[in-house]
Amino acid sequence: MAISLNCSDTDEFVVELRNVKKLYPVRQSLFRNRQQSQWLTAVNGVDLRLKKGESLGIAGESGCGKSTMGRLLLKLIDSTEGQYLFNGEDVTVLRSKEEILRFRRQAQLVFQNPFEALNPRFTVQRSITEPLTIHGIGSSKEERAELVKQALRKVNLQPAEAFLEKYPHQMSGGQLQRVVLARALVLKPAFLVADEPVSMLDVSVRAGVLNLMKEIAEEMQLATVYISHDLSLLQYLCDHTAIMYLGQIVEYGRTEDILTKPLHPYAQALVAAIPTLDPGKRPEEIPLSKHVPSPVDLPSGCLLQDRCPYAQATCKASEQILTDVGDGHLVRCGLVCANNDSLKLEGGKAV
């Protein structure tokens, strides 16, 4: 089932993934039979639709495939199977330099670590001018300089002239992240992927950067994907949230619904782990076992079966399908879909 953010089938989507998979070959050891090829499943049959002006959060524990999803969406890597449409065009087959550049101009990345995303030998002006040069934007040096200043003003680095000749080591982490954002926005893209955009910043400056990103996305009507393990961040930024586990989307819905009434056991465990200052409002913890199946040898049926306290024989017997349980809330759990409600434990048993 393709995940759609409040869009009819006749709407045009900026991003559309159709059963996208990403597999990596596993190196064989010297003593293993090299005739038996093995594959690591990083993304496992993801369907996704994203329209102009909409925001999607992707969350999950380390190794769930969310960063690989970001790379696929930006075509930093190619999918093994499936189809990727961007503004209605099949970009899965793009190979020439000209085609890739045309796509790159429309799809940009905000890096996690601004300290490593900028060349320490480049001034701010040179760093932001570089994408303009690569894409041939601006007919003169003066025109490009003005575009750089406009980008700096957009991210609230003012007066822009005061930052043009600065080097990264002369700026704070919050200022550097704004420069990284300005470099992405100077091309006026249609699609933005932000991978843990504030995880490297001090808590005191995160709110300012997040407010800025939210305002710019709304102003420019960007289709945005935020990748994070921090569900409270996604609650502030995103219309919808997708929870990933071992390369699959196991739950999808409005962000508020995911955080207040998670249905999938894995999503419940993630929400229960969110820190809170009010012990009376803390959700009941879901006792998942620590064992995570190998992405090289995935179990048949539900991928969470060995960790889930609710698991039954049917969970191992059949593949779980992402199913709409109402109001566009999708869950990949046969037990939830059968009950059409959250699962609960009593005395260690599912009820």
N, C-alpha and C positions, 0 to 999 in steps of 0.2 A: 504493500500500500504506500503510495507516495504521500509524504507529509506536506501539507499545504497550510500556509498561514493566512487563513480567512480569504482564500482566493477561489473563484470558480474555475472550471476547466477552460473557460474562454479567455481568462486573464493571461497577460504576458508576464512571464517570470524572468527575473534577472538571472537567477540560479535555479537549475533543475538537475538533480541527480537521479538516475534510473538504475537501480540494482548495482550500485558501484561496489567493486571489491578491490582490495589491494593485498596481494600476497608477495612475500619475500622468500626467495630460496634460502634454505638453511645449509650452511657449510657442512659437508660430510667429514667426519673424522677419518684418520688414516685406517682405522680398524673397522669402519662401518661399511656395509655393502653400498657401493656407490651407484649401483643400479636402482636402488630404492630412493627416489628423490623425495625430499621433505619440504614442506612449505609452511611458513609462518603467516597466519591470517591476522593482518592488522586492521583491515576494514572489511566487514562481512555483509554485503548485500544491503547497502544503505540507499533509501529513497528519500529525496528531500526537494522541497520547493520553497523559494524565497522571492518575495516581490519587492519592488521599489519602496523604500521608506520603512521596511520592516526589519526587526532585529531578532536574532536567534542566539541563544546561549547553548553551548555544548559543554556538558559537565561529566565527570567520572573520575575514578581513581587513576593513578599513574599506570600507564600501559593499556588503557582501555581503547586507545585508537583516536582520541580527540585531536591530537597534534597532527597525526597522519591525515585526518580529515581536512585540517586546515591547509596542509601542503597540497592535497588533491584539489581543493577548491581554487587554489592559486596556480595550479598546474606546475608546481615546483617538482612534482613527481607525476607520472602517468598511472592511471588505474590499470589493473590487470584485466578486469571485466567491467561491463556496464557502459553507460553513456552519460556524458556531461554536456548539458546545454547551457549556454550563456547568452542571454537576450535572444533566445530562440535558435541560436547557431550551435551546431555540434562542434564543440572545441576539443572533443576527445581525439579527433584526427588531425589537429593542428600540428604541423611539423616544421614549416619554413620559418626562418627568422622574422620575416615581415609579419606573418600571421601571429606568431607568438608575441611580438612587440605590440601589435594592435590589441591583443587581449590584455597584456600587461598594463597598458595605459588605463584600462577600465577596472582592473582588479588590483588592489594594493594591500600591503601588509603593514601592520603596526607591530614592531618587534617587542619581545618580552623585556629584553635587556638593552636600554638605550645607551649604556656605557660601551657596549660592544657593537651596536648597530651603526655607529658613526665612526668614520675614519679619523683617528686622533690628529692627523696631519692636515685635515681639511678644515677650513673655516666654515661657519654656519652658511654663509652665502654660497660657497662652493658645493657644500653637501646638498643644498636644496636646488641649486642650479643644475646639478648633474643629471637628474631625470629629465629636465627640460631639454638638455643637450642630446641625451640619448634618443628621445622621441621627436626631436626636431621641432620643438615648440618655441615660438618667438623668433622674429625675423632679425633682431638685433640684440646686442649685449644690453642695451638700455631697457629694452622691452622685457627681457628675462629678469633683469634686476628688479623691475617693478613687480613682476609676478612673484618673485621671492619675498618682497616686502609685504605684498598682499597676503601671502600664506602665513607669514609671521604674525601679522595683525590678526588673522583669523584665529590663531591659537593663543592670542593674548600675550604675545611677546612684544611689548611696546615700551618706548618707540622702537620700531623695527630697525632703524639705523644703528641703534646701540648694540645690536646683537650680530650684525652682519660679519664683522671681522673677529668675532670671538671663536676660540677653539673649544672643543669639548671639555678639556680639563679646567676651563675657566667658568664652567656653568654647573648648576646644581642638577640633581637627578630629575627633579620635576621639570626644569627648563629643558633638559636634554630630551625628555619624553615628548615635550611639546614640539621640539625641533623635528623629531622622528615623525610625529603626526603631521607637521607642516610639509615635510618632504613627500609624504604619501598623498596629501591633499592638493599639492601644487599642480598635479596632473588632472584634477577634477574628475576623479573616478566615479563609477557607479556602484562599486562593490568594495567593501572593506572587511578584512579579517584581522582581528586583534587577538593575539595569543598571549594570555596572561599579561595584559597591558600595564598593570600597576603593581605586579608582584615584587618588582625590584625597587619600589619607591618607599620612602618613609610614610608611615601611616598619616602623618600630619599633612602631606601633600596629595595623598590619593584622592581625596574628595574633590579637590580642584580639578584634577586631570579627568576624573570620571564625569563631573558636571560638564566640562568642556567637550568631551567626546559625545556625550548625549545631545548637547545643544547643536553641535556641528552635524551629527547624523540626521537630526530632525530638519535642520535648515537646508542641507544639501539633498535631503531625501535619499540617503544612502541605504542600500541593502547591506546590513552588517551582521557579521558572525563573531561572537565573543567566545573564546575558548578559555575555560577556567575551572579550577577545582573549588573555587569559592562561590557557593550558591548565593550568599548574601549579595555579592557583587552582581551576579546575573539577575537577581531580584530587582535591583535598581535600574539596570540597563536594558533588559530584554523583554520583549513582548511574549515570546515563547521560549521554552527550554527543552532540549533533548538530553536524556540521560543515556550514556553509552556504557556498555560492558562487553569486553572482549570483542570489540569491533562492531557490535550490533547496537542499534538504538532500542532500548528496552522500555522506555517511556517517553512520551512527548505530549506537551500540552501548554496551556497558558502558564507562565512562570508562577503566578500566584497560586494556581491549582497544584502545581508540582510541589511547592513549598508548604502549603497548608494541608493538602490531602494527597500525599504520594500513594500510589496504588501498588506499584511493583516492589517486591521485598528489597531489591537492591537500592531503589530510590528512597525507600523508607529508611534504610540504613544510612544513606548519605545525609538525609535531612536530620536524622537524629544526632548526627555528629556535629551539626552546626553549633558553635558556642553560644550560650545565652547567659545574661546576667540575672535572669529570673529563674531560679530552680523550679518554681511552680509551673513554668511553661515549657519545661524541657520535655521533648517527646520521649516515649519509651524506646530504649535501645533495641535494635534488631540484632540478635546474636548470630551473625554470620561467622562461619569458621574462617580461619586465616588462610586456608589452602586455596590458591587460585589455579585453575586448570591451565595447562600449557597451551599457548596459542598455536603450537605446532601440532598438537594432538587434541583437538576439541572434542568434547563428549557429544554423543547424539542426543537429540531432544533439547531440553532447556539447558543453556550454558551455566546457569546458576545452581543446578540441581545438587551438586556436592556441597554447597555452602548454605543453601536455603533451609531455614527451620520448618518451612511449610511443605517441602518437597514430598510428592507422592509418586506412585508407580507410573501414573500417566505422564508425569513431567519428563521421565526418562524415555518413554515409549515413542513420543511424537514431537516433531519440531513445533516450537512456539511461533505463532504468527502475530504481528503487530495489528491489534484490533481496536477499533473505535468503540469505547464504552459510553460515549455521550459527550456532546459539546466539543468535539474535536480532540478529546483526551484519548490518546492511543497508548495501549499497554501490550507488552509481549509476555503475557502470563495466562495460561489456560485456566488456572484456579481463579484469578481475579475476574476474567471474562465470564466464567461460569456463575460466579456469585454477584458480578457487577458491583463490587464493593471492595473496600480495603480488607486485607487479610489481617487477622489478629491471633494472638497466642494466648492460651490459657493453660497454665501448668505445663508449659513447654510443648503443647500440641496446637495445631492449627484448628481454628473454629470458623 
